Amino acid sequence: MSLSQKHPGLILTPWFNTAEWLHVYSLAYSDNLEKQQKALEILKIWKTRTPILPAGVEGTLILLELLLTEEGNLTQEQLAQLYAVGLMRFLNLSAANSDKQGSFMKTSAKHEVPKWLINLRHDIAHGHQIPSIYNLKMGLDFGFKWLKKKYWQKQNSTLSDYYAENNSINKDSLESNIKAYGILKLGLLGINDMDTEFLQQFKVKIHKKYKKIISHDTQIIAILEETIDQFLNFNLSKSNLNILLDTLVSPEILLREYFERNQQDKEIINVEFKNLWTDLLNILHKYKLLPHLIRKLYKVVTLVLVSETNKKMAALWINELLIALNKSGKNMCMDQEEDMEEEIDHLMLTSYNHSYAEEILDFQNDVLLCPNDSLHYFLNNLLKFNNNSNSFNSDVISLVTTYASSCKNMRNIEDEIFTFQHLVNEGVAFDTDVLKTISATSENNSKDIIKAGSQWRKIEDTSFLKNCPIGVLPHQQGKKHPFLLLA
């Protein structure tokens, strides 16, 4: 059994984990012949995987195969020869196995091998006749029980799993894998405006790594999906997750403008474009990463410097993911499921029995604390996912609609600052004395007008603001507001 060169002190094993080792242990030492036969089959698989097995496992394989040999197919002489050779190999490999060179007699005695079995081996090796089949069978039975005590029981108390990290994919290659995956997937739709030089270099690397002819891009896509799956299984960390989401949620991949209108004349993500990413989204779903993807998409929605098209695309993706999770996880009651927005060709997610109830409820609470214009794209399905009451959903939709409308109106307000003179120009009637006073005041203060286009009057003498806290003017009384008591 060879030691691992990358991980000193550890041994590479042919079994997947401790559970598999224990399974073989229980089968081998059961009283059921069928179970013992199953143990023998697995031991042979281990032998194929790792030709040099641990001494205890090798000895078990030798003895178990002899003990399960059907006697009816062989003569007594043939069976005796098989027993003799097998017993000899067992004693040499297991009973007399030691790190230090020494005689067979001393090493066997140290391992509590009885003298009669040592003598039996001597007769097999040096005698003119093979010992009786009865003695050989007795030696096999003893050796099998001896292995249980000296190997299986001892290892059972100390054996532990160690999973070496798969470092074949670093952070840079994760980003390039996602990028290449996106380019190849978009190519299936005839979109070829991506980085062709990068893609060509990536294909060369794939050909060199796998050393086989890859005739179609779909083969590379399948390889990348398997690679990403393995990476998330062994190397999932916060930093790696951020790299994956940053690369995926970008204008070049998921946020690419690709809309269409459904039968209700509502704008949705193009069906072919949406279904293009089903396999990758299922990989994220497998590792419970879809809530992270939803939050990443919502972050795009809230950013000021992101284009309205990208915001809309991100919001529509959130809606699609919520619908798919609802259908996959059966989170809705029947009346809500029937009332779910009817759209063709929703994403189809594999059912992994994951519960996202807590994560999506937290997401709902965060969204409602800071609503925005894009919320209407997915609000309905977000509320239904969390099984809120109908009255709650109705009130929330009404409030968010009102808020969004007010925000839209606020954006339409002109930036100009209106003054008293604008009212006069509009023909509003004022008392003549008031107009004269305003006109005289305006002329006297004209020298104080800031010339940068503002119509605020510049104050030269600020002494009257003495002892006034910032934001409080002299005419403001402390009794009107508890925060002004300091004035």
Secondary structure, DSSP 8 states (H G I E B T S, - for coil): --B-SSSTT-B--SSSSHHHHHHHHHHHTSS-HHHHHHHHHHHHHHHHH-SS--HHHHHHHHHHHHHT--GGGS-HHHHHHHHHHHHHHHIIIIIT--SS---HHHHHHHTT--HHHHHHHHHHHH-SS---HHHHHHHHHHHHHHHIIIIIHHHHHH--------TTS-HHHHHHHHHHHHHHHHHTTT---S-HHHHHHHHHHHHHHH-S---SHHHHHHHHHHHHHHHHHHH--HHHHHHHHHHHSSTTTTTS--EEE-TTS-EEE-HHHHHTTHHHHHHHHHTT-HHHHHHHHHHHHH-SSS-HHHHHHHHHHHHHHHHHHHHHHT-S-HHHHHHS---SS-----------HHHHHHHHHHHHHS--GGGGGTHHHHHHHTT--HHHHHHHHHHHHHHHHHHHHHHTS-S----HHHHHHTT----HHHHHHHHHHHHHTGGGB-TTS---B--S--GGGTT--TT--TTS-GGG-GGGTT-
